[in-house]
Amino acid sequence: MTSSALQMTHPGTRRLSDVAKYLVTPPGIVGSDWLRLRKTLRVKLGVTFDRWQDGAAQLVLARGADGKLVTTVGGVGMSIPRQVGKTYLFAGVLFTLSQAQPGLLTLWTSHHAVTTDQTFLAMQGFANRPRVQPHVKQVFRGSGTQEVRFHNGSRILFGARECGFGRGIPGVDVEVFDEAQILSERALQNMLASMNRSRLGLHCYVGTPPKPTDNSEAFTRMRTEALSGEATDLVWIECGADDDCDLDDRAQWRKANASMPKWTPETSLLRLRKKLDPDGFRREALGIWPSGNWAVFDVARWVSLEDMAAGPPSRVALVIDVAPYRAAAAIGVAGDGVDGKTLVMVYTGEGIGWVAGKVAELTAGRDIAEVGLCAGEARGLAGDLTREGIVFRNMPAHEVAASCTAFQGAVSDGVVAHVGQPELDIAVANARTRRSGDAETWDRRFPTDISALVAAAGAYHRWAQQEAPMPAIY
């Protein structure tokens, strides 16, 4: 960091690279708007960042050689525990941007209305700071009309996604998704359309590690893409303690929380330790992804099994799975890979109307060991497959459960390979299991679609079990 950067930050505080557990940046960064704007933060607004916050702001506004933000497509993701200073960080960035760019329109959205209200109160306090207030024309406090309006026409609007906030608002330049761990793909699609005409196109996702019941599709996918190395167009900043740490280790508390002890006293963490259960404390206070009691796969292990150079096997087993309510479907493919491993691939799509045609395409002129239908809603495709002349076998519930166990073992033992498909990576990261009788099987009660994983696991299991095929059903 340059000497000028140090002058704009609190001396003695840690750098972002020292604070972050994981720090993923895209290639091709040639500069950052923040190097110009942070003088506005200090001189005009009278606000000073810690060094890690200054580093984060540089990445939020980093640009490439084409002059665009390097995160225009993928966005900025930040997984950060409670009480670290993320609201202060984004308040500083947004107020600085709003003051420097007349007419800028920003949406700040949380999932819950109560969180939005709490954030807005913090923003009111920021707007009332002595050197910030002269730039603010008015603060609107009414229900559904929470807004900070600047003299230059810039606006920051606040609202809750659970109340439908953000849909249909044109001309948005910046979107901050607070509580990003509760953000569905549908809600994300509805809101991102508001930025289609923006020349800035800054979208940020900030949250804590999700609970098993959170609808965390978008945030989990973003993290998976970042840590797997698949993404080249996003920034991912993750702060957290060691995954296997002692929950009462004060050094781990300080590792997870860069604001301790200068801004956040130890008593704040002690309060969370007392009030939250162990899993809640790992997520909320220590930023640990995910809580060990529901993580089915080791994501790092899964990523290590990627073989991007692998081609489709010549002889394969196919298994079809359909998501609840027939919202999507997946065709899992498994066959011999290299080095004795079984290669798995998937084909996915919305709805089920495409499946039979795709299976016919995949089986035409190829040596197919088996085509299987998973138990459940996939059975509804029997007629479509029959009309295509495809011979298939039903895969009963106990076989699906067996494939769940078998696939977990295959990943753990490293005897399976994949080609790095995002839809399969996401399903692996989001997988949950439950007990069904004496067996462990996939848990489909959560919102995240794991049909890609169910199909891939089924295909792997049936490929491995070719010496004992199931009776054919025509």
C-alpha positions in Angstrom: 0.0 0.0 0.0 1.3 3.5 -0.9 2.1 6.2 1.6 -0.9 8.2 0.4 -3.1 5.2 1.1 -1.8 5.1 4.7 -2.7 8.7 5.1 -6.3 7.9 4.3 -6.6 5.1 6.8 -6.2 4.4 10.5 -2.6 3.7 11.2 -1.8 0.3 12.8 -4.8 -1.5 11.4 -4.5 -4.6 9.3 -4.5 -4.8 5.5 -7.2 -6.7 3.7 -4.8 -9.4 2.7 -4.0 -10.0 6.4 -7.7 -10.0 7.4 -9.3 -12.1 4.7 -9.5 -15.9 5.0 -10.2 -16.1 1.3 -9.5 -13.2 -1.2 -10.3 -13.9 -4.8 -9.8 -11.2 -7.4 -10.2 -11.3 -11.2 -7.3 -10.9 -13.6 -6.7 -7.7 -15.5 -7.1 -5.1 -12.7 -5.3 -1.9 -13.9 -6.6 0.6 -11.4 -9.5 1.6 -9.1 -11.8 4.6 -8.9 -11.3 4.5 -5.1 -7.7 5.8 -5.5 -9.4 9.1 -6.6 -12.5 9.0 -4.5 -11.1 8.2 -1.1 -9.8 11.8 -0.8 -13.5 12.8 -0.9 -14.2 10.4 1.9 -11.6 11.9 4.2 -11.5 15.6 3.2 -15.1 16.3 2.3 -17.0 13.7 4.4 -14.5 13.5 7.3 -14.5 9.7 7.4 -11.5 7.5 7.8 -11.3 3.8 7.0 -9.3 1.0 8.5 -6.7 -0.3 6.1 -8.7 -3.5 5.3 -11.7 -1.4 4.5 -9.7 0.8 2.2 -8.4 -2.3 0.4 -11.9 -3.7 0.1 -13.1 -0.3 -1.4 -10.3 -0.5 -4.0 -11.5 -3.9 -5.1 -15.2 -2.8 -5.1 -14.3 -0.1 -7.6 -11.5 -1.8 -9.5 -11.4 -1.3 -13.3 -9.8 -3.3 -16.1 -8.0 -2.1 -19.3 -11.3 -1.7 -21.1 -12.3 1.0 -18.5 -15.2 -1.0 -17.0 -15.5 -2.4 -13.5 -13.9 -5.8 -13.4 -16.9 -7.1 -11.5 -19.6 -5.8 -13.9 -20.6 -9.4 -14.7 -19.8 -11.4 -11.6 -20.2 -8.8 -8.9 -18.6 -8.3 -5.5 -19.2 -10.9 -2.8 -18.3 -10.5 0.9 -18.9 -13.1 3.5 -18.3 -11.4 6.9 -19.3 -12.0 10.5 -21.5 -9.7 12.5 -20.1 -6.5 14.0 -17.0 -6.2 11.9 -17.8 -2.9 10.1 -19.4 -3.8 6.8 -22.2 -1.3 7.1 -19.7 1.5 7.8 -17.6 0.3 4.9 -20.4 0.4 2.4 -21.8 3.6 3.8 -18.5 5.3 3.2 -18.2 3.9 -0.4 -21.8 4.7 -1.3 -21.9 8.2 0.2 -18.6 9.0 -1.5 -19.8 7.7 -4.9 -23.1 9.5 -4.5 -21.4 12.8 -3.7 -18.9 12.4 -6.6 -21.4 11.3 -9.3 -24.5 13.5 -9.5 -27.7 11.6 -10.2 -26.4 8.2 -9.0 -29.2 5.8 -8.0 -28.4 3.1 -5.4 -30.6 0.4 -4.0 -29.8 -1.1 -0.6 -31.9 -4.2 0.0 -32.0 -6.7 2.9 -34.2 -9.8 3.1 -36.0 -8.9 6.3 -37.7 -5.5 6.9 -36.3 -5.3 10.4 -32.7 -5.6 9.0 -33.5 -2.9 6.5 -34.8 -0.6 9.3 -31.7 -1.2 11.4 -29.4 -0.5 8.4 -31.3 2.7 7.6 -30.9 3.9 11.1 -27.2 3.5 10.8 -27.3 5.3 7.5 -29.2 8.2 9.1 -26.5 8.5 11.6 -23.9 8.5 8.9 -25.9 11.2 7.0 -26.0 13.3 10.1 -22.2 13.4 10.6 -21.1 17.1 10.7 -19.2 17.0 7.4 -21.6 14.6 5.6 -24.8 16.5 6.4 -24.1 19.5 4.2 -24.2 17.2 1.1 -27.5 15.6 2.1 -30.7 17.4 0.9 -33.2 15.2 2.8 -33.7 11.9 4.6 -37.1 10.3 4.0 -38.1 8.0 6.9 -41.6 6.8 6.0 -42.4 3.2 5.7 -41.6 2.0 2.2 -40.0 5.4 1.3 -36.7 5.2 3.2 -34.2 7.3 1.2 -31.1 9.5 1.5 -31.3 12.2 -1.1 -28.3 14.4 -2.0 -28.2 17.9 -3.2 -26.7 16.8 -6.5 -29.6 14.5 -7.3 -28.0 11.2 -6.2 -30.3 8.9 -4.1 -29.9 5.8 -1.9 -33.1 3.8 -1.5 -33.6 1.2 1.2 -36.1 -1.7 1.2 -36.8 -5.3 2.1 -36.9 -8.0 -0.6 -39.6 -9.9 1.4 -41.8 -6.8 0.7 -41.1 -6.8 -3.0 -38.7 -3.9 -2.9 -36.5 -3.2 -6.0 -38.7 -4.6 -8.8 -39.5 -2.2 -11.6 -37.2 0.6 -10.5 -35.5 1.9 -13.7 -32.1 3.4 -14.0 -30.3 1.8 -11.1 -26.6 2.2 -11.0 -25.6 0.4 -7.8 -27.3 -2.5 -5.9 -26.2 -3.8 -2.5 -27.7 -7.1 -1.5 -27.5 -7.2 2.3 -28.3 -10.5 4.0 -27.1 -12.1 0.7 -27.2 -15.5 2.4 -31.0 -15.3 2.0 -31.2 -14.5 -1.7 -32.9 -16.7 -4.3 -32.0 -16.8 -7.9 -35.5 -15.5 -8.8 -35.2 -12.5 -6.5 -31.8 -11.7 -7.9 -33.0 -11.9 -11.5 -35.9 -9.6 -10.7 -33.6 -6.9 -9.3 -30.6 -7.1 -11.6 -32.8 -6.2 -14.5 -33.0 -2.7 -13.0 -29.3 -2.2 -13.9 -29.5 -3.0 -17.6 -28.9 0.6 -18.7 -26.4 1.6 -16.1 -23.0 2.7 -17.2 -21.5 1.7 -13.8 -23.2 -1.6 -13.1 -21.9 -2.2 -9.5 -23.6 -5.0 -7.6 -22.4 -6.2 -4.2 -23.5 -9.2 -2.1 -22.8 -9.1 1.6 -23.8 -11.7 4.2 -22.9 -14.3 6.7 -22.6 -18.0 6.0 -26.1 -19.4 5.5 -28.2 -21.6 7.8 -29.3 -25.0 6.3 -32.8 -23.6 5.9 -31.7 -20.3 4.1 -32.6 -19.9 0.5 -28.9 -19.2 -0.3 -28.7 -20.2 -4.0 -27.1 -17.0 -5.3 -24.6 -16.4 -2.5 -23.5 -20.1 -2.4 -23.1 -20.2 -6.1 -21.0 -17.1 -6.1 -18.7 -18.5 -3.3 -18.4 -21.9 -5.1 -17.4 -20.2 -8.4 -14.9 -18.0 -6.6 -13.2 -20.7 -4.5 -13.2 -23.3 -7.4 -11.3 -20.8 -9.6 -14.1 -21.0 -12.2 -15.0 -17.3 -12.1 -12.8 -14.6 -13.7 -15.2 -11.7 -13.3 -15.9 -11.4 -9.6 -14.3 -10.3 -6.3 -14.8 -12.6 -3.3 -13.8 -11.4 0.2 -14.3 -13.9 3.0 -13.5 -13.2 6.6 -13.6 -16.0 9.1 -11.9 -18.2 11.7 -10.4 -21.6 11.0 -13.0 -24.2 10.2 -12.0 -26.5 13.1 -11.2 -23.8 15.7 -12.0 -23.9 19.4 -15.1 -21.6 19.7 -13.7 -20.0 22.8 -10.2 -19.2 21.4 -9.9 -15.4 21.6 -7.2 -15.4 18.9 -9.7 -17.0 16.5 -12.3 -14.3 17.4 -9.7 -11.6 16.4 -8.9 -13.6 13.2 -12.5 -13.6 12.2 -13.3 -10.0 13.3 -10.9 -7.3 12.0 -12.6 -4.7 14.2 -11.5 -6.4 17.5 -10.6 -5.0 19.9 -10.4 -1.4 18.6 -14.0 -1.0 17.5 -15.7 -4.2 18.7 -15.1 -5.1 22.4 -14.7 -8.7 23.5 -17.9 -8.4 25.4 -19.9 -8.2 22.1 -18.5 -11.6 21.1 -19.1 -13.0 24.6 -22.7 -12.0 24.3 -23.1 -13.8 20.9 -21.3 -16.8 22.4 -23.8 -17.0 25.2 -27.0 -16.3 23.2 -26.2 -18.4 20.0 -26.0 -22.2 19.7 -22.6 -23.5 18.6 -23.5 -23.6 14.9 -25.0 -20.1 15.1 -21.9 -18.8 16.7 -19.7 -20.4 14.0 -21.8 -18.7 11.3 -22.7 -15.3 12.8 -19.6 -14.5 14.9 -16.8 -16.5 13.3 -17.9 -16.6 9.6 -17.3 -20.3 9.2 -18.7 -21.9 6.0 -20.6 -24.1 6.2 -21.6 -25.5 9.7 -20.1 -28.9 9.9 -23.4 -30.6 10.9 -25.0 -30.2 7.5 -22.0 -30.0 5.1 -22.2 -33.2 3.0 -19.2 -32.6 0.8 -15.8 -31.0 1.3 -15.9 -28.4 -1.4 -12.1 -28.2 -1.6 -12.0 -32.0 -2.1 -14.6 -31.8 -4.8 -12.7 -29.0 -6.7 -9.5 -31.1 -6.6 -11.3 -33.8 -8.6 -11.9 -31.5 -11.5 -10.5 -32.7 -14.9 -11.3 -30.0 -17.5 -9.5 -31.9 -20.2 -11.7 -35.0 -19.9 -13.9 -35.9 -22.9 -17.2 -37.7 -22.8 -16.8 -41.4 -22.1 -17.6 -43.8 -25.0 -19.9 -46.1 -23.0 -22.0 -44.6 -20.2 -25.0 -44.9 -17.8 -27.6 -42.2 -17.9 -29.9 -41.3 -14.9 -32.6 -38.7 -15.0 -33.8 -36.7 -12.0 -36.5 -34.1 -11.8 -36.6 -31.3 -9.2 -39.6 -30.8 -6.9 -42.7 -29.4 -8.7 -41.0 -30.2 -12.1 -39.2 -26.8 -12.0 -36.1 -28.3 -13.5 -34.5 -31.6 -14.6 -31.1 -33.1 -14.9 -29.5 -35.9 -16.9 -26.5 -37.5 -15.1 -23.9 -39.2 -17.2 -21.2 -41.6 -15.9 -18.5 -43.7 -17.6 -14.9 -44.6 -17.6 -12.6 -41.6 -17.2 -8.8 -41.5 -16.9 -6.6 -43.1 -14.2 -9.3 -45.6 -13.3 -11.7 -42.9 -12.2 -15.4 -42.7 -13.1 -16.2 -39.4 -15.0 -19.5 -37.8 -14.2 -21.2 -35.0 -16.2 -24.7 -33.5 -16.2 -27.1 -31.8 -18.6 -29.6 -29.5 -17.0 -32.5 -27.3 -18.0 -35.7 -25.7 -16.8 -38.9 -27.8 -16.8 -39.1 -31.3 -18.2 -40.2 -30.9 -21.8 -36.7 -31.0 -23.1 -35.5 -34.2 -21.4 -36.7 -37.0 -23.7 -35.4 -35.2 -26.7 -32.0 -34.7 -25.1 -31.8 -38.4 -24.0 -32.6 -39.4 -27.5 -29.8 -37.2 -28.8 -27.3 -38.6 -26.2 -28.2 -42.2 -26.9 -28.2 -42.0 -30.7 -25.4 -44.1 -32.1 -23.7 -44.5 -28.7 -23.1 -47.5 -26.5 -25.4 -46.9 -23.6 -25.1 -49.3 -20.6 -28.4 -48.1 -19.0 -30.9 -45.3 -18.9 -32.5 -44.9 -15.4 -35.3 -42.8 -14.0 -34.9 -41.7 -10.3 -37.8 -42.3 -8.0 -40.2 -39.4 -7.6 -41.3 -36.9 -10.2 -38.9 -38.2 -12.8 -41.3 -41.2 -13.3 -43.6 -38.7 -15.1 -41.2 -38.8 -18.0 -41.9 -42.5 -18.7 -44.3 -41.8 -21.5 -42.1 -39.2 -23.2 -39.1 -41.7 -23.2 -41.3 -44.5 -24.5 -42.5 -42.3 -27.4 -38.9 -41.6 -28.2 -38.2 -45.4 -28.3 -35.8 -45.2 -25.3 -35.5 -48.3 -23.1 -35.2 -47.3 -19.5 -35.2 -48.7 -16.0 -36.9 -47.3 -12.9 -34.5 -46.6 -10.1 -36.4 -47.2 -6.8 -36.0 -45.1 -3.7 -33.6 -47.5 -2.0 -31.3 -47.3 -5.1 -31.4 -43.5 -4.9 -30.4 -43.7 -1.3 -27.6 -46.2 -2.1 -26.3 -43.8 -4.8 -26.3 -41.0 -2.2 -24.0 -43.0 0.1 -21.9 -44.4 -2.8 -21.2 -41.0 -4.3 -20.2 -39.5 -1.0 -17.7 -42.3 -0.6 -16.4 -41.9 -4.2 -15.7 -38.2 -3.7 -14.0 -38.8 -0.4 -11.9 -41.6 -1.9 -11.1 -39.6 -5.0 -12.3 -42.3 -7.4 -14.7 -39.9 -9.3 -13.9 -37.0 -11.6 -15.9 -34.2 -13.1 -15.5 -31.4 -15.6 -16.2 -28.4 -13.5 -19.8 -27.7 -14.4 -21.2 -24.8 -12.3 -24.6 -26.4 -12.0 -23.1 -29.6 -10.5 -20.6 -27.6 -8.4 -23.5 -25.6 -6.8 -25.6 -28.7 -6.1 -22.6 -30.3 -4.4 -22.0 -27.3 -2.2 -25.7 -27.1 -1.3 -26.3 -30.8 -0.7 -28.1 -31.9 2.4 -29.0 -35.5 3.5 -31.5 -37.0 5.9 -32.3 -40.4 7.4 -35.0 -42.5 5.6 -35.5 -45.7 7.6 -32.0 -47.2 7.9 -30.6 -45.3 5.0 -29.2 -41.9 4.3 -30.7 -40.2 1.3 -30.8 -36.7 -0.4 -32.9 -34.1 1.5 -35.1 -32.3 -1.1 -37.0 -30.1 1.5 -34.7 -27.1 1.0 -35.2 -24.5 -1.8 -31.9 -25.1 -3.6 -32.2 -27.4 -6.5 -29.8 -30.4 -6.3 -31.2 -32.4 -9.2 -27.9 -32.2 -11.0 -26.2 -33.9 -8.0 -29.0 -36.6 -7.6 -28.7 -37.4 -11.3 -24.9 -37.5 -11.3 -24.8 -39.7 -8.2 -27.4 -42.0 -9.7 -25.5 -42.4 -12.9 -22.2 -43.0 -11.0 -23.9 -45.7 -8.8 -25.6 -47.5 -11.8 -22.4 -47.4 -13.8 -20.6 -49.1 -10.8 -23.4 -51.7 -10.5 -23.6 -52.9 -14.1 -23.1 -56.5 -13.0 -26.5 -56.3 -11.2 -28.8 -54.4 -13.5 -32.4 -53.7 -12.6 -35.3 -55.3 -14.5 -36.2 -53.4 -17.6 -39.5 -51.5 -17.9 -40.7 -50.7 -21.4 
